[in-house]
């Protein structure tokens, strides 16, 4: 399977508006403004585009949830990108910010939003400045503002910088943060399309999701739907890190084999070592054992059938010498720190999981700790307002089940060092 570059194109200086325009930039916006909003939504539905933020929800269907009344409506671009192992959104902002802006403008037109907020991760100062420069350029050319391209459509774009909380990547906590409140996820229903930002209808899309929209409008939904896996079409930006020879971002059609991604594109494992584990979609997705990855395709159904998830496409490869107990200890520490504390199972359970793992790492673990870890994870999973509880529970639950021998070795030898393989 060859690379198809729809977003991270090999065009020098594509972040500059004159270069973007010279390569067909903003022509999709012009085309969309000549269509009815419902026609734009139908084209995106036809494409089969699914959200690239983790849940893989059909994008066109999400847009169609927006009511058709005269109330103010909002579009939020989720650029929080706090998932460990994930670094694709900042690459889009750095390399091709205008395609993101164009996609957001088309989406706003389709759903009837007159205000767009880009909620960007607080640590992304460099990328916030790059995006603001691109937004300013687009305002100057008349692509943003009043009466865009003479269509009568008005829209403004604002960047809202987060304050470094992972929980604000959750769409309702993100809205609370924009409103100036603590980033607590909201109970659903009502869903954002009914009651969103300041109580008005709101749609939230991920950076990569929106960056696909101009291509769909330009080439057609049917053309896009034929790329990659039929039930999860298009390309995905896979951020490959860990023990590979060529870490980086690879834009490939969905359905690419995980082994091809690692060996054909990322150059294989360093020093020709065996693979012990692969996290396929960011830290919240269950790690697969090295002997589980053969034949696994990188799409929603392929990874679900393998016992994990596509998530954000953040692939972390770990070789045979990796200490999986330490890996899970670090992941547990992250989710304990990032829990907003609103739900008791998450607030208490993430701390319990970390403390148990910390005890094991220090050589003080007990055999019953392994079943206790799984029990705590099961009591968190499905019992919280948002998905952070699941994100914290799954890596630990499946990690203990799939790498139990590593944990047993720690407990048996009372050591932080693996003394046998």
PyMOL commands that set and color helices and strands:
alter all, ss='L'
color gray80, all
select helices_A, chain A and resi 17-22+27-33+37-47+59-64+89-111+125-140+148-150+166-169+171-178+197-199+207-219+221-225+258-265+270-272+290-292+300-306+324-338+344-361+368-380+388-402+404-413
alter helices_A, ss='H'
color red, helices_A
select strands_A, chain A and resi 74-79+115-120+156-161+202-206+228-229+232-233+235-242+248-253+275-279+288-289+314-319
alter strands_A, ss='S'
color yellow, strands_A
deselect
rebuild
show_as cartoon
